[in-house]
Amino acid sequence: MSALLDVAATPTIRAKKRANDGVGSIAVRRTRRKVTTRNDQAISAGGSQAITFSGIVIPGVVLLRVFTYFEPSDLLHLAWTSKILRGLLMSRSSSFVWECARENMPKMPKCPRYLSEPEFAYRIFENDCHFCGKSGLPSEYWQWEIQLRSCEKCFGKKKYFTRADWCQFLEGFPEKLKDLLSFELDKRTLTRCMTTARKCASPPYRKTYYVSVQRKELWEEEYMKAGGSEEWLEEKVESEARKIRQGSEWWRWFVDLDSLRQAKIEKDRRAVVINHIREMGWGDEHAKISNKWDRPEQKEEIKMACENPITSTVLSRLEPFINKYMDGIKAERLTGERKGVLIPFLKKKLPIYDTFFLSLSTDSPYPPICEILQDPMVRRIIEKELDAPASSNLDWVSTFRGVTGRWQRRTECTLELLTAEACSEDKKGLFDRGMVLDLATTWFSCTKCNSVMRHPRVLVHGCATSGCVRIDRSDAYVLAVDALVHRSLYNSQGCIQLQRHNYTFMTQVVQLCGLDPKITTAQEMDAMNPVIECLTCNDPRNGRTVMLWRRVLTHLRDERHKEVDAKLDLVSEADKHIVLERMSEIQTRQKHQPGNQGLRCRHCRVEGNIVDLIKHVEETHEKPNPTDDDIVTLLDADHVPPVYVLWPPRASR
């Protein structure tokens, strides 16, 4: 304390010496100081005394200013050292010092109105018994609900505490007050702390309720004076219930005090790091970080550094991490700003894409909008227009057509490579990438929807561009396209595959038709239009399972054929004409069903069945008699007739 006072001493104030001025002697002198702020007013009101310590005169104003940096328990102990300091700290004019000291504690509860600041600090921080004065009591001796501390010996005395079920109250004493007087004590606390627990025959860990005898007598006296007034009872119940809640709040805070202190220390250390970040020139960038979890002080490297005191050496070690992290944050912010500018600009291209889509022939493959927008040439044009806005007469529809050609060649090359990897061994060096997509044995499968398809449907299959993939987060243009269309580049997830066993199945089908699978194209198979029967699925109760050659692979992927190999055969010409006629009828009926989505309007992109689309064309496009030119088939749809069951069944052998 003497060292602290020597630091705070003011040498310009003359000391009043005493005759017997030894070490620790204290003298009092009136001083004056100019008041500048509201805080200074409060401090000056109580600091009108000067204190002489070890021959040095210290103004009371300076002392009170120093005391504002203390904690309440420090002020309490300091007030017990001498009468002068007690008079200085216990006066009403010094309440501001206690308030400042309380604010130095992290999240400390406010002082209630019925307690002074010193008394509040005494109840919270001291550990002596309120009855015998024994010190050093652990926290479990503190009965927070009634704001009393009792040692083991005093708690066992009946004149201080008694069990609630043994207590005799005044006749007519309200039950509400009885409930407020009773406080519960865990039997485990009694077993650990109280000798009276050994005399209790109740089961272990049972809640036991007790009553403070002094509080009971005081309340009974107040009740007698009030004459049982209902108004007094309501006020008493409300005030005591508030005290119980406050006691519980104090207990929760006191239990968490160590963690709160540590959190405050780490917060102060982080503030030092933040200040250093600003001194490094990152202040503006740090202020622009909106998400607090993205700030550098929330990262593990700085959190670990804040576990120890922050020194200049620690700060210098953190500088490389701070520079690298803030560079990334700045780049991410600039990317986000660029993305925000690009998205509305790219939205203007969506109607142009719809116009381009409607200008294509119904059987022409078309790239999705994400492929067009991410084409290098289109990207250069868009970024150039964005950076140097000017009136442009560019024909975007023609530009999109040029992109379509490049996209189709690039995508077909990808499919040819997939085919080469799966089937090049069977080709025995005769693999021709120029015609492989036209071969009848080239069928692709989708792992997402578990469907099989051929070229050109595989080019526009929706699953090939659906789903989220990892993209370059530093590229604002790619992020803007992804946020706008929510599509990925073709087969970036690898869902389009050419499986070898599918190739084997279709090789058997082509050989069954008497053709060479290495050179037979799908067009040649369609011209032949064979109807194939699955002998394995012949059912004497239902009939013979027959299908077109394009439906065989879908049928063979059924569960029943995973364990049993399928046996195929061609149907006779007579049965073939019957089957084709029935299949055509079934297919036409399916196009009229509500669940069919394989058709679309030629004038817009609305999809549906024939009935709904006819109504749509008549009402929306005002065409009274829609023709086949108004309703076209979707390229990404299965238009092959389903499996047909022919009667009678094949005779069993």
C-alpha positions as CSV (number, residue, x, y, z in Angstrom):
1,M,0.0,0.0,0.0
2,S,2.8,2.4,0.8
3,A,4.3,1.9,-2.6
4,L,1.0,2.6,-4.3
5,L,0.5,5.8,-2.2
6,D,4.0,7.0,-3.0
7,V,3.3,6.7,-6.7
8,A,0.0,8.6,-6.4
9,A,1.5,11.3,-4.2
10,T,1.4,14.9,-5.4
11,P,4.6,16.7,-4.4
12,T,3.2,20.2,-5.1
13,I,1.0,20.0,-2.0
14,R,2.8,20.9,1.2
15,A,2.6,18.4,4.0
16,K,1.6,19.4,7.5
17,K,4.2,17.8,9.8
18,R,3.4,16.4,13.1
19,A,5.8,16.3,16.1
20,N,5.8,12.5,16.3
21,D,5.9,11.7,12.6
22,G,6.9,8.0,12.4
23,V,6.4,5.4,9.7
24,G,2.7,5.0,8.9
25,S,1.6,8.2,10.8
26,I,-1.4,9.9,9.3
27,A,-2.4,13.5,9.4
28,V,-5.5,15.2,7.9
29,R,-5.5,18.5,6.0
30,R,-8.3,20.3,4.1
31,T,-7.5,20.9,0.4
32,R,-9.3,22.3,-2.6
33,R,-9.4,21.2,-6.2
34,K,-11.1,22.5,-9.3
35,V,-14.1,20.4,-10.5
36,T,-14.1,19.6,-14.2
37,T,-16.5,16.6,-14.7
38,R,-19.4,14.9,-13.1
39,N,-17.1,12.1,-11.8
40,D,-14.7,14.7,-10.5
41,Q,-17.6,16.3,-8.6
42,A,-18.4,13.1,-6.9
43,I,-14.7,12.4,-6.1
44,S,-14.1,16.0,-4.9
45,A,-17.1,15.9,-2.6
46,G,-15.5,13.1,-0.6
47,G,-11.9,14.0,-1.2
48,S,-11.7,17.2,0.7
49,Q,-9.1,15.7,3.0
50,A,-5.4,15.2,2.5
51,I,-3.7,12.3,4.1
52,T,-0.1,12.2,5.2
53,F,1.6,8.9,4.9
54,S,5.3,8.4,5.6
55,G,5.8,12.1,5.5
56,I,4.1,12.5,2.2
57,V,0.8,14.5,1.9
58,I,-1.7,12.8,-0.5
59,P,-4.9,14.7,-1.4
60,G,-8.0,12.7,-0.8
61,V,-9.1,13.5,-4.4
62,V,-6.1,11.6,-5.6
63,L,-6.7,8.7,-3.3
64,L,-10.3,8.4,-4.4
65,R,-9.2,8.5,-8.0
66,V,-6.8,5.7,-7.4
67,F,-9.4,3.7,-5.4
68,T,-11.7,3.7,-8.5
69,Y,-9.3,1.1,-10.0
70,F,-9.7,-1.3,-7.0
71,E,-12.2,-4.1,-6.6
72,P,-14.9,-3.9,-3.9
73,S,-13.2,-6.5,-1.7
74,D,-10.0,-4.4,-1.8
75,L,-11.8,-1.3,-0.7
76,L,-13.5,-3.2,2.1
77,H,-10.2,-4.5,3.4
78,L,-8.6,-1.1,3.0
79,A,-11.3,0.6,5.0
80,W,-10.5,-1.8,7.9
81,T,-6.8,-0.6,8.1
82,S,-7.3,2.8,9.7
83,K,-10.0,5.1,11.0
84,I,-9.0,7.8,8.4
85,L,-9.4,5.5,5.4
86,R,-12.6,4.1,6.9
87,G,-14.0,7.5,7.3
88,L,-13.0,8.4,3.7
89,L,-14.4,5.2,2.2
90,M,-17.5,4.7,4.3
91,S,-18.9,8.2,3.7
92,R,-21.9,8.7,1.4
93,S,-19.9,11.0,-0.8
94,S,-17.5,8.1,-1.6
95,S,-20.3,5.9,-3.0
96,F,-19.1,6.7,-6.5
97,V,-15.8,5.0,-5.7
98,W,-17.6,1.8,-4.8
99,E,-19.7,2.0,-7.9
100,C,-16.5,2.3,-10.0
101,A,-15.0,-0.6,-8.1
102,R,-18.1,-2.7,-8.7
103,E,-17.9,-1.9,-12.4
104,N,-14.3,-3.3,-12.4
105,M,-15.8,-6.7,-11.7
106,P,-17.1,-8.5,-14.8
107,K,-20.9,-8.5,-14.9
108,M,-21.2,-8.0,-11.2
109,P,-24.9,-7.6,-10.1
110,K,-26.1,-4.2,-9.1
111,C,-26.3,-3.2,-5.4
112,P,-29.9,-3.5,-4.1
113,R,-31.5,-0.4,-2.6
114,Y,-31.8,-1.9,0.9
115,L,-28.0,-2.3,1.1
116,S,-25.1,0.2,1.0
117,E,-22.2,-0.5,-1.3
118,P,-19.8,-1.6,1.5
119,E,-22.4,-3.9,3.0
120,F,-23.2,-5.4,-0.4
121,A,-19.5,-6.0,-1.0
122,Y,-19.3,-7.6,2.5
123,R,-22.1,-10.0,1.8
124,I,-20.7,-11.0,-1.5
125,F,-17.0,-11.4,-1.0
126,E,-16.4,-12.1,2.7
127,N,-16.3,-15.6,4.1
128,D,-16.9,-15.1,7.9
129,C,-19.8,-16.4,9.9
130,H,-22.5,-13.9,10.6
131,F,-23.0,-15.3,14.1
132,C,-19.6,-16.1,15.6
133,G,-17.3,-14.3,13.2
134,K,-15.3,-17.4,12.2
135,S,-13.5,-16.7,8.9
136,G,-12.4,-18.9,6.1
137,L,-15.8,-20.5,5.4
138,P,-16.2,-22.2,2.0
139,S,-19.0,-21.1,-0.3
140,E,-21.3,-23.9,0.7
141,Y,-21.8,-22.3,4.1
142,W,-23.3,-19.3,2.5
143,Q,-27.1,-19.5,2.4
144,W,-27.6,-17.3,-0.6
145,E,-31.4,-17.5,-0.5
146,I,-31.6,-15.8,2.9
147,Q,-28.2,-13.9,2.4
148,L,-26.7,-15.4,5.6
149,R,-23.4,-17.2,6.3
150,S,-23.1,-19.7,9.1
151,C,-20.3,-22.0,10.2
152,E,-20.8,-25.6,11.1
153,K,-21.1,-25.0,14.8
154,C,-23.6,-22.1,14.6
155,F,-25.8,-24.0,12.1
156,G,-26.1,-26.8,14.6
157,K,-27.4,-24.5,17.3
158,K,-31.1,-24.3,17.7
159,K,-31.1,-20.7,18.7
160,Y,-29.9,-19.9,15.1
161,F,-31.5,-22.5,12.9
162,T,-34.1,-25.1,13.1
163,R,-35.8,-27.6,10.8
164,A,-38.9,-26.2,9.1
165,D,-41.0,-29.2,10.1
166,W,-40.0,-28.7,13.8
167,C,-40.5,-25.0,13.8
168,Q,-43.5,-23.5,15.7
169,F,-44.8,-20.3,14.2
170,L,-47.0,-17.7,15.7
171,E,-50.7,-18.5,15.5
172,G,-52.2,-17.2,12.3
173,F,-48.8,-16.5,10.7
174,P,-49.4,-16.5,6.9
175,E,-48.4,-19.5,5.0
176,K,-46.8,-17.4,2.3
177,L,-44.3,-16.1,4.8
178,K,-43.6,-19.6,6.1
179,D,-42.7,-20.7,2.6
180,L,-40.4,-17.7,2.2
181,L,-38.7,-18.3,5.5
182,S,-37.9,-21.9,4.7
183,F,-34.8,-22.6,2.7
184,E,-33.6,-26.0,1.4
185,L,-30.3,-27.6,2.1
186,D,-29.0,-30.6,0.2
187,K,-28.3,-33.6,2.4
188,R,-24.9,-34.0,0.7
189,T,-23.9,-30.5,1.9
190,L,-25.0,-31.4,5.4
191,T,-23.0,-34.6,5.3
192,R,-19.9,-32.7,4.1
193,C,-20.2,-29.7,6.3
194,M,-22.6,-30.0,9.2
195,T,-22.2,-32.3,12.2
196,T,-26.0,-32.2,12.7
197,A,-26.3,-34.4,9.6
198,R,-25.2,-37.4,11.5
199,K,-28.2,-37.1,13.8
200,C,-30.6,-36.9,10.9
201,A,-32.3,-40.2,10.1
202,S,-33.7,-39.1,6.7
203,P,-32.6,-41.0,3.6
204,P,-29.4,-39.8,1.9
205,Y,-29.4,-36.9,-0.6
206,R,-32.8,-35.8,0.6
207,K,-33.7,-32.1,0.5
208,T,-34.1,-30.8,4.1
209,Y,-35.8,-27.4,4.8
210,Y,-34.5,-25.1,7.5
211,V,-35.6,-21.8,9.1
212,S,-33.5,-19.0,10.5
213,V,-34.8,-18.4,14.0
214,Q,-33.7,-14.7,14.1
215,R,-35.5,-14.0,10.8
216,K,-38.6,-15.9,12.0
217,E,-38.8,-13.8,15.2
218,L,-38.2,-10.6,13.3
219,W,-40.9,-11.3,10.8
220,E,-43.4,-12.4,13.5
221,E,-42.7,-9.1,15.3
222,E,-43.3,-7.1,12.1
223,Y,-46.5,-9.1,11.5
224,M,-47.8,-8.3,15.0
225,K,-47.0,-4.6,14.5
226,A,-48.8,-4.6,11.1
227,G,-51.8,-6.2,12.7
228,G,-52.1,-8.8,9.9
229,S,-52.6,-6.1,7.2
230,E,-53.1,-7.5,3.8
231,E,-51.3,-4.6,2.3
232,W,-48.2,-5.2,4.5
233,L,-48.3,-8.9,3.7
234,E,-48.3,-8.3,-0.1
235,E,-45.4,-5.8,0.2
236,K,-43.5,-8.2,2.5
237,V,-44.0,-11.2,0.2
238,E,-42.9,-9.1,-2.8
239,S,-39.8,-7.7,-1.2
240,E,-38.6,-11.0,0.3
241,A,-39.3,-12.9,-2.9
242,R,-37.1,-10.2,-4.7
243,K,-34.4,-10.8,-2.1
244,I,-34.5,-14.5,-2.7
245,R,-34.2,-14.0,-6.5
246,Q,-31.3,-11.6,-5.9
247,G,-29.6,-14.1,-3.7
248,S,-29.8,-16.7,-6.4
249,E,-28.5,-14.3,-8.9
250,W,-25.5,-13.5,-6.6
251,W,-24.8,-17.2,-6.2
252,R,-24.7,-17.8,-10.0
253,W,-22.4,-14.8,-10.5
254,F,-20.2,-15.8,-7.6
255,V,-19.8,-19.4,-9.0
256,D,-18.9,-18.1,-12.4
257,L,-16.6,-15.4,-11.1
258,D,-13.4,-17.1,-12.0
259,S,-14.5,-17.8,-15.5
260,L,-15.8,-14.3,-15.8
261,R,-12.4,-12.9,-14.6
262,Q,-10.6,-15.1,-17.1
263,A,-12.9,-14.0,-19.9
264,K,-12.3,-10.3,-19.0
265,I,-8.6,-10.8,-19.0
266,E,-8.7,-12.5,-22.4
267,K,-11.0,-9.7,-23.7
268,D,-8.5,-7.1,-22.5
269,R,-5.7,-9.0,-24.2
270,R,-7.7,-9.3,-27.4
271,A,-8.2,-5.5,-27.2
272,V,-4.4,-5.1,-27.2
273,V,-4.2,-7.4,-30.3
274,I,-6.9,-5.4,-32.0
275,N,-5.1,-2.2,-31.3
276,H,-2.0,-3.7,-32.8
277,I,-3.9,-4.8,-35.9
278,R,-5.0,-1.2,-36.4
279,E,-1.4,0.1,-35.9
280,M,-0.4,-2.4,-38.6
281,G,-2.6,-0.5,-41.1
282,W,-5.6,-2.9,-41.0
283,G,-7.9,-0.7,-39.1
284,D,-10.3,0.2,-41.9
285,E,-10.4,-3.4,-43.1
286,H,-11.0,-4.7,-39.6
287,A,-13.9,-2.2,-39.2
288,K,-15.5,-3.5,-42.4
289,I,-15.8,-7.1,-41.1
290,S,-19.6,-7.5,-40.4
291,N,-19.5,-11.0,-39.0
292,K,-17.8,-11.0,-35.7
293,W,-16.8,-14.6,-36.0
294,D,-14.7,-13.7,-39.1
295,R,-12.6,-11.2,-37.2
296,P,-9.0,-12.2,-36.6
297,E,-9.3,-12.0,-32.8
298,Q,-11.8,-14.9,-32.9
299,K,-9.3,-17.2,-34.6
300,E,-7.6,-20.0,-32.8
301,E,-4.1,-18.6,-33.2
302,I,-4.9,-15.3,-31.5
303,K,-7.1,-17.1,-28.8
304,M,-4.2,-19.3,-27.9
305,A,-1.9,-16.2,-27.7
306,C,-4.4,-14.4,-25.4
307,E,-4.1,-17.2,-22.9
308,N,-0.8,-15.6,-21.8
309,P,0.2,-12.0,-21.3
310,I,0.4,-10.0,-24.5
311,T,3.9,-8.7,-25.0
312,S,5.7,-7.0,-27.9
313,T,7.3,-10.4,-28.7
314,V,4.0,-12.1,-28.8
315,L,2.6,-9.4,-31.1
316,S,5.6,-9.6,-33.4
317,R,5.0,-13.4,-33.7
318,L,1.4,-12.8,-34.6
319,E,2.1,-10.3,-37.4
320,P,2.7,-12.9,-40.2
321,F,-0.6,-14.6,-39.4
322,I,-2.5,-11.3,-39.1
323,N,-1.1,-10.1,-42.5
324,K,-2.0,-13.3,-44.2
325,Y,-5.5,-13.5,-42.7
326,M,-6.3,-9.9,-43.3
327,D,-5.1,-10.2,-46.9
328,G,-7.6,-13.1,-47.3
329,I,-10.3,-11.1,-45.7
330,K,-9.7,-8.1,-48.0
331,A,-9.7,-10.3,-51.0
332,E,-12.9,-12.0,-49.9
333,R,-14.6,-8.6,-49.3
334,L,-13.6,-7.3,-52.7
335,T,-14.8,-10.6,-54.3
336,G,-18.2,-10.2,-52.5
337,E,-18.5,-6.6,-53.7
338,R,-17.7,-7.6,-57.3
339,K,-20.2,-10.4,-57.0
340,G,-22.9,-8.0,-55.8
341,V,-22.3,-5.8,-58.9
342,L,-22.2,-8.8,-61.3
343,I,-25.5,-10.5,-60.2
344,P,-27.9,-7.8,-61.4
345,F,-25.9,-7.4,-64.6
346,L,-26.1,-11.1,-65.4
347,K,-29.8,-11.2,-64.6
348,K,-30.3,-9.1,-67.7
349,K,-29.0,-11.9,-69.8
350,L,-31.6,-14.5,-68.7
351,P,-34.4,-13.2,-71.0
352,I,-31.9,-13.3,-73.9
353,Y,-31.2,-16.9,-73.1
354,D,-35.0,-17.7,-73.2
355,T,-35.2,-16.1,-76.6
356,F,-32.2,-18.1,-77.8
357,F,-33.7,-21.3,-76.4
358,L,-36.9,-20.9,-78.3
359,S,-35.1,-20.2,-81.5
360,L,-33.5,-23.7,-81.5
361,S,-35.0,-26.7,-83.2
362,T,-36.8,-29.1,-81.0
363,D,-34.2,-31.9,-81.4
364,S,-31.1,-29.7,-81.0
365,P,-29.0,-30.1,-77.9
366,Y,-28.7,-26.8,-76.0
367,P,-26.3,-25.8,-73.2
368,P,-27.6,-24.7,-69.8
369,I,-27.4,-21.1,-68.9
370,C,-24.4,-21.7,-66.6
371,E,-22.4,-23.1,-69.5
372,I,-23.1,-20.1,-71.6
373,L,-22.3,-17.5,-69.0
374,Q,-19.1,-19.2,-68.0
375,D,-17.9,-19.5,-71.6
376,P,-14.6,-17.6,-71.8
377,M,-15.7,-15.4,-74.7
378,V,-19.0,-14.5,-73.1
379,R,-17.3,-13.8,-69.8
380,R,-14.8,-11.4,-71.5
381,I,-17.6,-9.5,-73.2
382,I,-19.7,-9.2,-70.0
383,E,-16.8,-8.1,-67.8
384,K,-15.8,-5.6,-70.5
385,E,-19.3,-4.1,-70.6
386,L,-19.4,-4.0,-66.8
387,D,-16.1,-2.2,-66.4
388,A,-16.7,0.2,-69.4
389,P,-20.5,0.6,-69.7
390,A,-21.5,1.7,-73.2
391,S,-24.2,1.1,-75.7
392,S,-23.6,-2.2,-77.4
393,N,-25.2,-3.5,-80.5
394,L,-24.0,-7.1,-79.9
395,D,-26.3,-9.8,-81.1
396,W,-26.4,-12.0,-78.0
397,V,-28.6,-14.7,-79.6
398,S,-25.9,-15.2,-82.3
399,T,-23.2,-15.2,-79.7
400,F,-25.1,-17.9,-77.7
401,R,-25.3,-20.0,-80.9
402,G,-21.5,-19.9,-81.3
403,V,-21.2,-20.9,-77.6
404,T,-23.6,-23.8,-78.3
405,G,-21.3,-25.3,-80.9
406,R,-18.2,-25.1,-78.7
407,W,-20.1,-26.5,-75.8
408,Q,-21.4,-29.4,-77.8
409,R,-18.0,-30.3,-79.1
410,R,-16.4,-30.1,-75.7
411,T,-19.2,-32.1,-74.0
412,E,-19.2,-34.8,-76.7
413,C,-15.4,-35.1,-76.3
414,T,-15.9,-35.7,-72.6
415,L,-18.4,-38.5,-73.4
416,E,-16.1,-40.0,-75.9
417,L,-13.4,-40.2,-73.3
418,L,-15.8,-41.9,-70.9
419,T,-16.6,-44.4,-73.6
420,A,-12.9,-45.0,-74.4
421,E,-12.0,-45.7,-70.8
422,A,-14.8,-48.2,-70.4
423,C,-14.9,-50.0,-73.7
424,S,-11.6,-49.5,-75.5
425,E,-10.4,-53.0,-74.6
426,D,-13.3,-54.6,-76.4
427,K,-12.8,-52.5,-79.5
428,K,-9.3,-54.1,-79.9
429,G,-7.8,-50.9,-81.4
430,L,-10.7,-50.2,-83.7
431,F,-12.1,-47.5,-81.4
432,D,-13.3,-44.6,-83.5
433,R,-14.1,-41.5,-81.3
434,G,-15.9,-39.9,-84.3
435,M,-18.7,-42.4,-84.4
436,V,-18.6,-44.0,-80.9
437,L,-21.6,-41.9,-79.7
438,D,-23.7,-43.2,-82.6
439,L,-23.1,-46.9,-81.8
440,A,-26.1,-48.9,-80.6
441,T,-24.0,-50.2,-77.7
442,T,-23.1,-46.8,-76.3
443,W,-25.5,-46.1,-73.4
444,F,-24.8,-43.8,-70.5
445,S,-26.3,-44.1,-67.0
446,C,-27.0,-41.4,-64.3
447,T,-26.1,-42.3,-60.7
448,K,-28.5,-39.7,-59.4
449,C,-31.8,-40.7,-61.0
450,N,-30.7,-44.3,-61.9
451,S,-31.8,-43.9,-65.5
452,V,-30.1,-44.9,-68.8
453,M,-29.9,-42.7,-71.9
454,R,-28.2,-42.2,-75.2
455,H,-26.7,-39.3,-77.1
456,P,-28.1,-36.6,-77.6
457,R,-30.3,-36.8,-74.5
458,V,-27.2,-37.3,-72.3
459,L,-26.0,-33.8,-73.4
460,V,-29.0,-32.0,-71.8
461,H,-29.7,-34.3,-68.9
462,G,-30.6,-32.2,-65.9
463,C,-28.7,-34.2,-63.3
464,A,-25.4,-33.5,-65.1
465,T,-25.6,-29.8,-64.1
466,S,-27.5,-30.1,-60.8
467,G,-26.2,-30.0,-57.3
468,C,-23.5,-28.0,-55.5
469,V,-19.8,-28.5,-56.3
470,R,-16.7,-26.9,-55.0
471,I,-15.9,-23.8,-56.9
472,D,-13.2,-21.1,-56.8
473,R,-14.3,-18.8,-53.9
474,S,-11.9,-16.2,-55.1
475,D,-13.5,-15.8,-58.5
476,A,-16.3,-13.2,-58.2
477,Y,-17.7,-14.1,-61.7
478,V,-18.0,-17.8,-60.9
479,L,-19.7,-17.0,-57.6
480,A,-22.1,-14.6,-59.2
481,V,-23.1,-17.2,-61.8
482,D,-23.5,-19.9,-59.2
483,A,-25.7,-17.6,-57.0
484,L,-27.8,-16.7,-60.0
485,V,-28.6,-20.0,-61.7
486,H,-27.6,-22.6,-59.0
487,R,-26.1,-24.9,-61.6
488,S,-22.7,-26.5,-62.1
489,L,-20.7,-27.2,-65.2
490,Y,-21.5,-30.4,-67.1
491,N,-20.8,-33.6,-65.2
492,S,-18.7,-31.8,-62.6
493,Q,-20.0,-34.3,-60.0
494,G,-19.3,-37.3,-62.2
495,C,-22.9,-38.6,-62.2
496,I,-22.9,-39.4,-65.9
497,Q,-21.0,-42.7,-66.5
498,L,-20.7,-45.4,-69.0
499,Q,-20.8,-48.7,-67.2
500,R,-19.1,-51.7,-68.7
501,H,-21.9,-54.2,-67.9
502,N,-24.4,-52.0,-69.8
503,Y,-22.1,-52.1,-72.8
504,T,-22.0,-55.9,-72.4
505,F,-25.8,-56.2,-72.3
506,M,-26.3,-54.0,-75.4
507,T,-23.7,-56.0,-77.2
508,Q,-25.8,-59.2,-76.7
509,V,-28.9,-57.4,-77.9
510,V,-27.2,-56.2,-81.1
511,Q,-25.8,-59.7,-81.7
512,L,-29.2,-61.2,-81.1
513,C,-30.4,-59.1,-84.0
514,G,-27.7,-60.6,-86.2
515,L,-25.6,-57.4,-86.4
516,D,-22.0,-56.5,-85.6
517,P,-22.0,-54.5,-82.3
518,K,-18.7,-52.8,-83.2
519,I,-20.1,-50.9,-86.2
520,T,-23.9,-51.0,-85.8
521,T,-25.4,-47.6,-85.1
522,A,-28.6,-46.7,-83.2
523,Q,-30.1,-45.4,-86.4
524,E,-29.7,-48.8,-88.0
525,M,-31.3,-50.5,-85.0
526,D,-34.2,-48.1,-85.1
527,A,-34.7,-48.8,-88.8
528,M,-34.8,-52.5,-88.0
529,N,-37.0,-51.8,-84.9
530,P,-36.7,-55.3,-83.3
531,V,-39.1,-56.4,-80.6
532,I,-37.3,-58.4,-78.0
533,E,-38.8,-60.9,-75.5
534,C,-37.3,-61.6,-72.0
535,L,-37.7,-65.3,-71.6
536,T,-36.8,-65.1,-67.9
537,C,-39.8,-62.9,-67.1
538,N,-42.3,-65.2,-68.9
539,D,-45.3,-65.6,-66.5
540,P,-48.0,-68.3,-67.1
541,R,-50.5,-66.1,-65.3
542,N,-49.7,-62.7,-66.9
543,G,-48.0,-63.4,-70.2
544,R,-44.8,-62.7,-72.1
545,T,-42.7,-59.6,-71.4
546,V,-41.7,-57.9,-74.7
547,M,-40.1,-54.5,-75.4
548,L,-38.3,-52.5,-78.0
549,W,-34.6,-52.7,-78.2
550,R,-34.2,-49.2,-76.5
551,R,-36.1,-50.5,-73.5
552,V,-34.0,-53.7,-72.9
553,L,-31.3,-52.0,-70.9
554,T,-33.8,-50.4,-68.5
555,H,-35.5,-53.8,-68.1
556,L,-32.3,-55.6,-67.4
557,R,-31.4,-53.2,-64.7
558,D,-34.4,-54.3,-62.7
559,E,-33.9,-56.0,-59.3
560,R,-35.0,-59.4,-60.5
561,H,-32.2,-59.6,-63.0
562,K,-29.4,-58.9,-60.5
563,E,-29.5,-62.5,-59.3
564,V,-30.8,-64.3,-62.5
565,D,-29.3,-63.7,-65.9
566,A,-31.8,-62.6,-68.5
567,K,-32.5,-64.8,-71.6
568,L,-33.6,-62.8,-74.6
569,D,-35.1,-63.7,-77.9
570,L,-36.7,-62.0,-80.9
571,V,-40.5,-62.2,-81.3
572,S,-42.1,-63.3,-84.5
573,E,-43.1,-60.9,-87.2
574,A,-46.8,-61.5,-86.5
575,D,-46.4,-60.8,-82.8
576,K,-44.2,-57.8,-83.6
577,H,-47.0,-56.0,-85.5
578,I,-49.4,-56.6,-82.6
579,V,-47.0,-55.4,-80.0
580,L,-46.0,-52.2,-81.9
581,E,-49.7,-51.3,-82.4
582,R,-50.4,-51.8,-78.7
583,M,-47.3,-49.9,-77.6
584,S,-48.2,-47.0,-79.8
585,E,-51.6,-46.8,-78.2
586,I,-50.2,-47.0,-74.7
587,Q,-47.6,-44.3,-75.4
588,T,-50.3,-42.0,-76.8
589,R,-52.4,-42.5,-73.7
590,Q,-49.5,-41.7,-71.5
591,K,-48.9,-38.4,-73.1
592,H,-52.4,-37.4,-72.0
593,Q,-51.9,-38.4,-68.4
594,P,-51.6,-35.6,-65.7
595,G,-48.3,-36.9,-64.4
596,N,-46.6,-36.8,-67.8
597,Q,-44.0,-34.0,-68.2
598,G,-42.3,-35.1,-71.4
599,L,-43.8,-32.3,-73.6
600,R,-43.4,-28.6,-73.7
601,C,-44.9,-25.5,-75.4
602,R,-43.1,-24.5,-78.6
603,H,-43.7,-20.8,-77.8
604,C,-42.4,-20.8,-74.2
605,R,-40.8,-23.2,-71.8
606,V,-43.9,-24.5,-70.0
607,E,-43.8,-28.3,-69.7
608,G,-46.7,-30.8,-69.2
609,N,-49.0,-33.2,-70.9
610,I,-51.0,-32.8,-74.1
611,V,-54.3,-31.8,-72.5
612,D,-52.8,-29.1,-70.3
613,L,-50.5,-27.8,-73.0
614,I,-53.4,-27.5,-75.5
615,K,-55.3,-25.4,-73.0
616,H,-52.1,-23.4,-72.3
617,V,-51.6,-22.6,-76.0
618,E,-55.2,-21.6,-76.5
619,E,-55.3,-19.3,-73.4
620,T,-51.8,-17.9,-73.2
621,H,-50.7,-17.7,-76.8
622,E,-54.3,-17.3,-78.2
623,K,-54.1,-20.1,-80.7
624,P,-57.6,-21.7,-81.0
625,N,-56.4,-24.9,-82.8
626,P,-52.9,-26.0,-81.6
627,T,-51.0,-28.3,-83.9
628,D,-48.1,-30.6,-83.5
629,D,-45.8,-27.6,-84.2
630,D,-47.1,-25.9,-81.0
631,I,-46.4,-28.9,-78.7
632,V,-43.0,-30.6,-79.0
633,T,-41.2,-33.3,-77.1
634,L,-38.6,-32.6,-74.5
635,L,-35.1,-33.8,-75.4
636,D,-34.4,-34.7,-71.7
637,A,-37.3,-37.2,-71.4
638,D,-37.9,-40.9,-71.9
639,H,-40.1,-41.4,-75.0
640,V,-39.6,-45.1,-75.4
641,P,-42.8,-47.2,-75.0
642,P,-42.9,-49.2,-71.8
643,V,-42.6,-52.9,-71.5
644,Y,-45.6,-54.7,-72.9
645,V,-47.0,-58.0,-71.6
646,L,-48.2,-60.1,-74.5
647,W,-50.8,-62.8,-74.2
648,P,-50.8,-65.8,-74.4
649,P,-47.7,-66.7,-72.3
650,R,-45.0,-68.9,-73.7
651,A,-45.6,-72.6,-73.1
652,S,-43.5,-73.8,-70.2
653,R,-41.1,-76.7,-71.0
